[in-house]
Each structure stands twice: as C-alpha cells, then as structure tokens.
C-alpha cells in the first residue's frame, strides 16, 4: 500500500490524534498512536514511520518544533563561559523520553562550585538538521556501503563537544557514543 492509503485506512479519531501529536512535534507519540492501530491493519514499523513523516511534511511550518540548541562553537563557548564555576570537562550523556526517544545532552562539568551545567540538547531531528546532506551520505556510505549504526545525536555530540573541549583545553568524555545508554559511566576527575 502507498503511504496515503495507509493514512486513509486509519480511523478518523486516530488520524486526528496523530495530527495533534505531529503539530506538537511529538514524533514518538504520533508513531505510538499509529502503532497501536496500524499493526492490526497489517502496517509494519517502517510503514508507520513513513505515515508520520508524511504528516510532518503535510503540516510543514505549522509544526511547533522544539527550538534547536545552538551548536556553533561561539554559542557553546559563551554558554560555558557563563557557568558559575570553572569548567573542568565537557561531557556528553544519553537521556530519553517518550516525546524525543533517545537524545544526547552536552554538559559542562564544573569544579568550584562542583556540579554540571547543560550546554545543549541534541535531539535526533536537531542532529539531522545540523548534519544536513552529510547525514544522507553517512547513511549511504558509512561502514563500507553499510548504513552506519550510530545515532546522529552521538555523531554531532562528539564533533561539537570535542571541538568545544579542545577550545577550552579540557577533556571531552562520552562513555557510550555507539549505543544509547543512560547508565554509562560518568566523567570523574
């Protein structure tokens, strides 16, 4: 079936709910709403993801997107400079929720006062927009023609965090760049 046919096969109430989630930029909730009904209609996960993606395209600029964290080095360095203590490391850690699935948070690890400060949150969509056409090339050509298994948020976190850490002359730590793990070991001084 075509994506539009799958969409039309869903009950009107489910379509309204999915559009509501899409307009709120709640992709995972939209997928879950289709998943519950779509599987009973023969839809696979790939079909469901395509249906939700088409709804994003359909609504375009009406989607109330979560603002992207700035990832340019000047903005990240300014945020680090605004921390209440001395930055001793930059760390990338995994987190997740029902709206965004897995994402990475770039943190400034502070000495005095001890603690951490969030510098940027890298959601899947943020990372894909940041990578632009490069994301498509990585997927096509990464790993000798095989799709790369890395989450785009991890790729961007390593780049932006690594460059920021080098610019601040502090270590960069990302305990689990290849696989989402919110229990990965944290940076220790």
C-alpha positions as CSV (number, residue, x, y, z in Angstrom):
1,X,0.0,0.0,0.0
2,X,1.0,3.6,-0.6
3,X,1.6,5.9,2.4
4,X,-1.6,7.9,1.7
5,X,-3.6,4.7,1.6
6,X,-2.2,3.6,4.9
7,X,-3.2,7.0,6.3
8,X,-6.7,6.8,4.9
9,X,-7.2,3.3,6.4
10,X,-6.8,4.7,9.9
11,X,-9.9,5.7,11.8
12,X,-10.7,9.4,11.8
13,X,-10.1,9.7,15.6
14,X,-6.6,8.2,15.3
15,X,-5.8,10.5,12.4
16,X,-6.8,13.5,14.4
17,X,-4.7,12.3,17.4
18,X,-1.7,11.7,15.2
19,X,-2.0,15.1,13.6
20,X,-2.3,16.6,17.1
21,X,0.9,14.9,18.1
22,X,2.7,16.0,14.9
23,X,1.6,19.6,15.3
24,X,3.1,19.5,18.8
25,X,6.3,18.0,17.4
26,X,5.8,14.8,19.4
27,X,7.0,12.3,16.8
28,X,7.3,9.3,19.1
29,X,3.8,9.7,20.5
30,X,2.5,10.0,16.9
31,X,4.2,6.8,16.0
32,X,2.8,5.0,19.1
33,X,-0.7,6.2,18.2
34,X,-0.4,4.7,14.8
35,X,1.4,1.6,16.1
36,X,-1.5,0.5,18.3
37,X,-3.9,0.5,15.4
38,X,-1.7,0.1,12.4
39,X,-0.3,-3.3,13.3
40,X,-3.8,-4.7,13.4
41,X,-4.2,-3.4,9.9
42,X,-1.0,-5.0,8.6
43,X,1.3,-2.0,8.9
44,X,4.9,-2.6,9.7
45,X,7.1,-0.2,11.7
46,X,8.6,1.3,8.5
47,X,5.1,1.9,7.1
48,X,4.1,3.6,10.4
49,X,7.2,5.8,10.4
50,X,6.5,6.8,6.8
51,X,2.9,7.8,7.6
52,X,4.1,10.0,10.5
53,X,6.8,11.5,8.3
54,X,4.2,12.3,5.6
55,X,2.1,14.1,8.2
56,X,5.1,16.2,9.2
57,X,5.6,17.1,5.5
58,X,1.8,17.8,5.2
59,X,1.8,20.2,8.1
60,X,5.2,21.8,7.3
61,X,5.7,25.1,9.1
62,X,2.6,24.6,11.2
63,X,4.5,22.1,13.4
64,X,5.5,23.8,16.6
65,X,9.1,22.5,16.6
66,X,11.1,22.4,19.7
67,X,13.8,25.0,19.2
68,X,17.2,23.6,18.4
69,X,20.0,24.2,20.9
70,X,22.7,26.4,19.3
71,X,25.7,24.2,18.3
72,X,28.0,26.7,16.8
73,X,31.3,27.0,18.8
74,X,30.8,30.6,19.7
75,X,27.5,30.0,21.3
76,X,28.7,26.8,23.1
77,X,31.8,28.6,24.4
78,X,29.7,31.6,25.5
79,X,27.4,29.2,27.5
80,X,30.4,27.5,29.0
81,X,31.9,30.9,30.0
82,X,28.6,31.8,31.7
83,X,28.8,28.8,34.0
84,X,29.1,29.7,37.7
85,X,32.4,27.8,38.2
86,X,35.5,26.7,36.4
87,X,34.8,24.2,33.6
88,X,37.0,21.2,34.0
89,X,35.5,18.9,31.3
90,X,32.8,18.7,28.6
91,X,30.7,15.5,28.8
92,X,28.1,14.0,26.5
93,X,25.4,11.9,28.2
94,X,22.4,10.0,26.9
95,X,18.9,10.6,28.1
96,X,15.5,9.8,26.7
97,X,11.8,10.5,27.0
98,X,8.5,9.5,25.3
99,X,8.5,12.5,23.1
100,X,12.0,12.5,21.6
101,X,13.2,8.9,22.2
102,X,17.0,8.9,22.8
103,X,19.0,12.2,22.8
104,X,22.3,13.5,24.0
105,X,23.0,16.3,26.4
106,X,26.3,18.2,26.3
107,X,27.3,19.2,29.8
108,X,30.0,21.5,31.3
109,X,31.4,19.8,34.3
110,X,32.3,22.3,37.0
111,X,34.9,22.4,39.7
112,X,34.0,25.1,42.2
113,X,31.2,25.0,42.8
114,X,31.1,21.3,41.9
115,X,28.3,20.4,39.5
116,X,27.3,20.5,35.9
117,X,25.5,22.8,33.5
118,X,23.6,21.8,30.4
119,X,25.0,23.5,27.3
120,X,23.0,21.9,24.5
121,X,20.4,19.1,24.0
122,X,20.8,17.1,20.8
123,X,17.6,15.5,19.6
124,X,17.5,13.3,16.6
125,X,15.9,16.0,14.4
126,X,18.4,18.6,15.7
127,X,21.3,16.4,14.8
128,X,19.9,15.5,11.3
129,X,19.4,19.2,10.5
130,X,22.9,20.0,11.8
131,X,24.4,17.3,9.6
132,X,22.3,18.2,6.6
133,X,23.2,16.3,3.4
134,X,26.2,14.8,5.2
135,X,23.7,12.6,7.2
136,X,22.5,11.0,4.0
137,X,26.0,10.4,2.8
138,X,27.0,8.9,6.1
139,X,24.0,6.5,5.9
140,X,24.7,5.5,2.3
141,X,28.5,5.2,2.5
142,X,29.4,4.6,6.2
143,X,31.0,1.3,7.0
144,X,31.9,0.1,3.5
145,X,28.5,0.7,2.0
146,X,26.5,-0.4,5.0
147,X,24.3,2.1,6.9
148,X,26.1,3.5,9.9
149,X,24.5,2.2,13.1
150,X,25.3,5.4,15.1
151,X,22.6,7.7,16.3
152,X,23.1,11.2,14.6
153,X,22.9,12.9,18.0
154,X,26.0,11.0,19.1
155,X,27.9,12.0,15.9
156,X,27.1,15.7,16.5
157,X,27.8,15.5,20.2
158,X,31.3,14.1,19.5
159,X,32.0,16.8,17.0
160,X,30.6,19.8,18.8
161,X,31.7,18.6,22.3
162,X,35.1,17.6,21.1
163,X,35.8,20.9,19.4
164,X,34.5,22.8,22.4
165,X,36.6,20.8,24.9
166,X,39.7,21.4,22.8
167,X,39.0,25.1,22.6
168,X,38.6,25.2,26.4
169,X,41.7,23.0,26.9
170,X,39.7,20.5,29.0
171,X,38.9,16.8,28.4
172,X,35.9,15.6,26.5
173,X,34.1,12.5,27.8
174,X,31.4,10.4,26.1
175,X,31.2,7.0,27.7
176,X,28.8,5.4,25.1
177,X,29.0,7.1,21.7
178,X,28.0,4.0,19.8
179,X,24.9,2.9,21.7
180,X,22.4,4.9,23.8
181,X,23.0,4.1,27.5
182,X,21.8,6.4,30.2
183,X,23.7,4.3,32.8
184,X,27.1,4.7,31.1
185,X,29.9,5.7,33.5
186,X,30.1,9.4,34.1
187,X,33.3,11.6,33.9
188,X,35.4,11.5,37.0
189,X,38.3,13.9,37.8
